[in-house]
Amino acid sequence: MKDGRITQDGKYNDILKSGSDFMELVGAHKEALSALDSIEAGATVVGEDSSTENAKNFLQKKESPTDQNDKTDNAMWTNGQLIQAENSEPATRSGSMIRTLQARLYSLSKFHIHNVQPISLSQKFLGVHGRSSSRIAGIPKGHKGLSSNINTCNGIKAFCTAQDLSMKKCIPCSSKDLRPMTEDAAHELIPQVPGWNLVNEGGTWKLHRSWKVKSFTKGLEFFQLVADVAEVEGHHPDLHLVGWNNVKIDIWTHAVGGLTENDFILASKINGLDLQHLLSKKTAK
Ligand SMILES: C[C@H](O)[C@H](O)[C@H]1CNC2=NC(N)=NC(=O)C2=N1
């Protein structure tokens, strides 16, 4: 399989002999799994829970497929590595490899891993085909212990592919059914727009973020980039350029005197702009 499409089909050994992508995939799978083995061997295991047991059972089952259902994958496994798959399409084989690897990654993520060397498993094996509901982005460089970061699950950074606000479109503020959202709803959404804060000005909730730009004119360039997005969305921020190089933006829905999803969509799209070249090395106050 290459770029998500089956490029070759046939008996396992024939495909493997033809030096094809499948051999590359099996090789990458082996490499990734041996990387996991070294992690398991080297990791200081502080504790494991039932999900690890489940993952181990999953692997045991794969090592000696017994029940009929397994015949679909019907792979022969030795210490969790696919060595022979019969009567199944290459796509199924690579599918079961990916599932195996993800099971092992999941079981690892339940260990409290210390002193783990940085590896990027997704590039090694999952690559562009890793279209799972959560992508394992590898173990953060220099990770020394448990991370308190909400996005990191015990050392393995996991990104959920929740609906990305920046992919959404603002709705016209004139629509009758537009209501300001509750404070709780706003607090639930704020983590999806990193860098932005909720502020209450005279009883009106708003989104607020500030930047330090290199110069007054860079500040105006900044405003132009934001204005282009706002015009496309038909939803507009309040722009402030103070003390010549401090950009401050407030976003709220004037039509309802509060916050709507439009404000979060606009904030997310602003976060998606390439502004680095305009920003000062010093951080905003
Ligand atoms: C008709 C048009 O949708 C409205 O005038 C828009 C323009 N941009 C807007 N932007 C913001 N932030 N709030 C609004 O209520 C608003 N209304």
The ligand as an SDF file (V2000), in Angstrom:
LIG
                    3D

 17 18  0  0  0  0  0  0  0  0999 V2000
  -24.1960   42.2860    9.0580 C   0  0  0  0  0  0  0  0  0  0  0  0
  -22.9060   41.8250    9.6410 C   0  0  0  0  0  0  0  0  0  0  0  0
  -22.9770   40.4230    9.8330 O   0  0  0  0  0  0  0  0  0  0  0  0
  -22.6920   42.4770   11.0030 C   0  0  0  0  0  0  0  0  0  0  0  0
  -22.6170   43.8360   10.9310 O   0  0  0  0  0  0  0  0  0  0  0  0
  -21.4190   41.9480   11.6230 C   0  0  0  0  0  0  0  0  0  0  0  0
  -20.1250   42.5610   11.1360 C   0  0  0  0  0  0  0  0  0  0  0  0
  -19.0310   42.1110   11.9880 N   0  0  0  0  0  0  0  0  0  0  0  0
  -19.2390   41.8320   13.2900 C   0  0  0  0  0  0  0  0  0  0  0  0
  -18.2250   41.5400   14.1020 N   0  0  0  0  0  0  0  0  0  0  0  0
  -18.4060   41.3330   15.4020 C   0  0  0  0  0  0  0  0  0  0  0  0
  -17.3560   41.0320   16.2060 N   0  0  0  0  0  0  0  0  0  0  0  0
  -19.6390   41.3990   15.9370 N   0  0  0  0  0  0  0  0  0  0  0  0
  -20.7300   41.6630   15.2290 C   0  0  0  0  0  0  0  0  0  0  0  0
  -21.8320   41.7020   15.7610 O   0  0  0  0  0  0  0  0  0  0  0  0
  -20.5700   41.8670   13.8230 C   0  0  0  0  0  0  0  0  0  0  0  0
  -21.5830   42.0600   13.0370 N   0  0  0  0  0  0  0  0  0  0  0  0
  1  2  1  0
  2  3  1  0
  2  4  1  0
  4  5  1  0
  4  6  1  0
  6  7  1  0
  6 17  1  0
  7  8  1  0
  8  9  1  0
  9 10  2  0
  9 16  1  0
 10 11  1  0
 11 12  1  0
 11 13  2  0
 13 14  1  0
 14 15  2  0
 14 16  1  0
 16 17  2  0
M  END
$$$$
